[in-house]
């Protein structure tokens, strides 16, 4: 049986339903380029398990991974290892290399000139280049409040500051603590200052703290990184108060940490990584303080009954003055 002849309309419809499966909407369109994964490296002076300085930075690195989907890596490097680590990451096409400490600032500026496609940023320091800079955490603000508390509560009128490595950034935070202590206790003796020269030597930090306590110190603050546990253990043994630094260390098992001066790294690290990803970063020094949510002062809830109400109010009022800029905490330029 012969089929009925096709009308012009039917023939046209059949022609439009041919076997060509190409989508006319995408015909000739270029393929969509896959977005490059951001690569970020962190170099630390000690283990990221130190519950302090290095752990704080690692938390910021994890935020970059979790929120920006970045590929991240971490290396512990000091001394002559620093430049080698930086070069290796740059050669592996990392977009951002963060050196966590003052000691990384000068090496990064030297290495940066050879790797213009990589941004190098240290967590302290004052040198810059086109693709290198630093953000300084204004931890002096938190240390100042620790000094206020110590000056308001000390029974002996003597306090101590225990450091690991003797670098300008640590001395500057100690300057903030001393200023707060003297503001709360005019005429008091200068704080006892001891540097062990090693932020990993727990035994040395404990011995230095015991010596300071033997000289009358009944409040001790540290910048000892992984060696901080030695400070806390000595304070526990002699029943004196200690302060946490960099991270909230109030829950340390020693039970002697009355308050902590805290760096909140996530906002600063994320802002930096976003600018690098957007290719908008320019070498600069950024000061990150309480006004930007990068610094905090936290009283230990379990020891709150040991802090007089009048002192708690003073600390709260001073914190607000620091945030507003009414009170400017001293810091060293370096």
C-alpha positions in Angstrom: 0.0 0.0 0.0 1.5 3.3 -1.0 1.7 6.0 1.6 -0.1 9.2 1.3 2.0 12.0 -0.3 3.6 14.4 2.3 2.3 17.8 2.5 4.9 20.6 2.6 4.3 21.2 6.3 4.8 17.6 7.3 7.9 17.4 5.2 9.3 20.4 7.0 8.6 19.0 10.5 10.3 15.7 9.6 13.3 17.6 8.4 13.6 19.4 11.7 13.5 16.0 13.6 16.5 14.6 11.8 19.2 12.4 13.4 21.6 15.3 14.2 21.7 15.3 18.1 23.7 18.5 18.5 22.2 21.1 20.6 21.7 24.2 18.5 22.0 26.4 21.7 25.6 25.2 22.3 26.7 24.9 18.7 30.1 26.4 18.3 30.3 27.4 22.0 33.8 27.1 23.5 34.1 24.5 26.4 33.8 25.9 29.9 37.2 26.1 31.6 37.4 24.3 34.9 38.3 26.7 37.7 41.9 26.1 39.0 42.1 24.8 42.5 43.8 27.2 44.9 47.0 25.7 46.4 48.0 27.0 49.9 51.0 26.0 52.0 51.8 26.7 55.6 55.3 26.7 57.1 55.5 26.6 60.9 58.3 26.8 63.4 57.0 23.9 65.4 54.4 21.1 65.4 50.8 22.1 64.6 49.8 20.0 67.7 51.3 22.5 70.1 47.8 23.8 71.2 49.1 27.3 70.7 50.9 29.4 68.0 51.3 26.7 65.3 47.9 25.1 66.0 46.2 28.5 65.6 47.7 28.9 62.1 46.8 25.3 61.2 43.2 26.1 62.1 43.3 29.0 59.7 44.7 26.7 57.0 41.9 24.2 57.5 39.4 27.0 57.1 40.9 27.8 53.7 40.5 24.2 52.7 37.0 23.8 54.1 35.5 27.1 52.8 37.4 27.6 49.6 38.1 24.0 48.5 41.8 24.7 48.4 44.5 22.1 48.2 46.6 22.6 51.4 49.9 21.4 52.8 52.0 22.0 56.0 55.7 21.8 56.7 57.7 22.4 59.8 60.9 24.4 58.9 63.3 26.6 60.7 66.7 28.2 60.0 68.3 27.2 56.7 65.3 25.0 55.9 63.0 28.0 55.4 64.0 29.2 52.0 64.3 25.6 50.7 60.7 24.9 51.8 59.4 28.1 50.2 61.2 27.4 46.9 59.8 23.9 46.8 56.3 25.0 47.3 56.7 27.7 44.6 58.2 25.2 42.2 55.1 23.0 42.8 53.0 25.9 41.7 51.4 26.8 45.0 49.5 30.1 44.8 50.1 31.1 48.5 52.8 30.2 50.9 52.3 31.4 54.6 55.3 31.5 56.9 54.0 31.5 60.4 56.3 33.9 62.3 58.6 36.9 62.2 61.5 34.7 61.1 59.8 33.9 57.8 59.4 37.5 56.6 62.9 38.3 55.4 63.4 34.9 53.7 60.1 35.1 51.9 60.9 38.6 50.4 64.2 37.1 49.1 62.5 34.1 47.5 59.5 36.0 46.2 61.4 37.8 43.5 62.2 34.4 41.8 58.6 33.3 41.8 56.3 36.2 40.8 53.3 33.8 40.4 53.3 32.8 44.1 52.3 35.1 47.0 54.4 34.8 50.1 53.0 36.1 53.4 54.4 35.9 56.9 52.4 36.1 60.2 54.7 38.9 61.4 57.4 41.2 60.1 57.8 44.5 58.3 59.3 43.8 54.9 57.3 43.6 51.6 57.7 43.0 47.9 55.2 43.0 45.0 54.1 39.5 45.9 55.2 39.3 49.5 54.0 40.9 52.8 52.8 40.2 56.3 49.8 40.4 58.5 50.6 41.3 62.1 48.3 40.0 64.7 47.9 42.8 67.3 48.2 40.3 70.1 49.6 43.1 72.3 46.0 44.0 72.9 45.2 40.7 74.5 48.4 40.7 76.4 47.6 44.2 77.7 44.4 42.9 79.3 46.3 39.9 80.8 48.6 42.5 82.3 45.7 44.4 83.7 44.4 41.3 85.4 47.8 40.4 86.8 48.4 43.9 88.1 44.9 44.0 89.7 45.2 40.6 91.4 48.9 39.9 92.2 49.6 39.6 95.8 53.4 39.9 95.5 53.4 42.7 92.9 55.7 40.6 90.7 54.9 38.8 87.4 56.9 37.0 84.8 57.1 36.6 81.0 58.6 33.4 79.6 59.6 33.3 76.0 61.1 30.6 73.8 62.8 32.2 70.8 63.9 35.8 71.3 62.3 37.6 68.3 60.9 41.2 68.0 57.3 40.0 67.6 57.4 38.2 71.0 59.1 41.1 72.7 56.4 43.4 71.4 53.6 41.2 73.0 55.6 41.3 76.3 55.6 45.1 76.0 51.8 45.0 75.8 51.6 42.8 78.9 54.1 45.0 80.9 52.1 48.1 79.9 48.9 46.6 81.2 50.5 45.4 84.4 52.0 48.9 85.1 48.7 50.6 84.3 46.9 48.5 86.9 49.8 48.6 89.4 51.7 51.9 89.1 55.1 51.8 90.7 55.4 48.0 90.6 58.7 46.4 89.5 59.2 45.5 85.9 58.1 42.0 84.9 60.7 39.3 85.1 61.7 38.3 81.5 63.3 35.0 80.5 63.9 33.6 77.0 64.9 30.0 76.8 65.9 30.2 73.2 63.9 27.2 72.2 60.1 27.1 71.7 60.1 23.3 71.9 62.0 22.7 75.1 59.4 21.9 77.7 62.0 21.3 80.4 63.8 24.6 79.9 60.5 26.5 80.0 59.5 24.8 83.2 62.9 25.6 84.8 62.7 29.2 83.7 59.2 29.5 85.2 60.2 27.9 88.5 63.1 30.4 88.7 60.8 33.3 88.1 58.3 32.1 90.7 61.2 31.7 93.1 61.8 35.4 92.6 58.2 36.1 93.7 56.2 36.0 90.5 52.6 34.9 91.1 51.3 35.4 87.6 53.1 34.1 84.5 52.5 34.7 80.8 54.3 32.9 78.0 55.2 33.0 74.4 56.8 29.5 74.4 54.9 27.7 71.6 55.0 23.9 72.2 57.1 24.4 75.4 54.2 26.3 77.0 53.3 23.1 78.9 56.5 23.5 80.9 55.2 26.9 82.0 51.9 25.6 83.0 53.4 22.6 84.9 55.6 24.9 86.9 52.7 27.1 87.8 50.7 24.1 88.9 53.5 22.8 91.1 53.8 26.2 92.8 50.1 27.1 92.9 50.4 30.4 90.9 48.3 31.6 87.9 49.3 31.4 84.3 48.0 33.0 81.1 47.3 31.2 77.8 48.6 32.7 74.6 47.7 32.6 70.9 44.9 30.0 71.4 42.4 29.7 74.1 44.4 27.5 76.6 42.0 27.9 79.5 41.2 24.2 79.5 44.8 23.1 80.0 44.9 20.1 82.3 47.1 22.0 84.8 44.1 24.0 85.9 46.1 27.2 86.4 45.3 29.2 83.2 43.1 32.1 84.5 42.7 33.7 81.0 44.0 33.6 77.5 45.1 36.2 74.9 43.7 34.7 71.7 44.4 35.1 68.0 41.4 34.2 65.9 43.2 33.2 62.7 40.3 32.1 60.5 39.1 35.5 59.3 42.6 36.8 58.5 43.6 33.6 56.7 40.4 33.4 54.7 40.6 37.1 53.7 44.1 36.6 52.5 43.3 33.4 50.5 40.3 35.1 48.8 42.5 38.0 47.7 45.1 35.7 46.3 42.5 33.6 44.5 41.0 36.8 43.0 44.6 38.0 42.0 44.0 41.2 44.0 46.8 40.7 46.6 49.5 43.4 46.8 52.5 43.2 49.1 51.6 45.0 52.3 51.6 44.9 56.1 48.2 44.4 57.6 47.6 44.9 61.4 44.8 42.6 62.6 43.3 43.5 66.0 40.2 43.4 68.1 38.4 45.8 65.8 38.6 43.2 63.1 37.7 40.2 65.3 41.3 38.8 65.0 42.2 39.2 68.7 40.2 38.2 71.8 40.7 38.1 75.6 38.9 35.2 77.3 38.6 34.6 81.0 38.5 31.0 82.2 34.9 30.2 83.1 36.0 27.6 85.6 38.1 30.2 87.5 35.8 33.1 87.1 34.9 33.2 90.8 38.6 33.9 91.5 38.4 37.2 89.6 36.7 40.0 91.6 33.7 41.5 89.9 35.3 44.9 89.8 38.2 43.5 87.9 35.9 41.7 85.4 34.1 45.0 84.8 37.4 46.8 84.3 38.6 44.2 81.8 35.3 44.4 79.8 35.4 48.2 79.7 39.0 48.3 78.6 38.3 45.7 75.9 35.6 48.0 74.5 38.0 51.0 74.5 40.6 49.0 72.6 38.0 47.9 70.0 36.8 51.4 69.5 40.3 52.8 69.2 40.0 55.0 72.3 42.7 53.0 74.0 45.8 52.3 71.9 48.0 49.5 73.3 51.7 50.0 72.8 53.5 47.9 70.2 57.0 47.8 68.7 57.6 48.6 65.1 59.8 46.0 63.4 
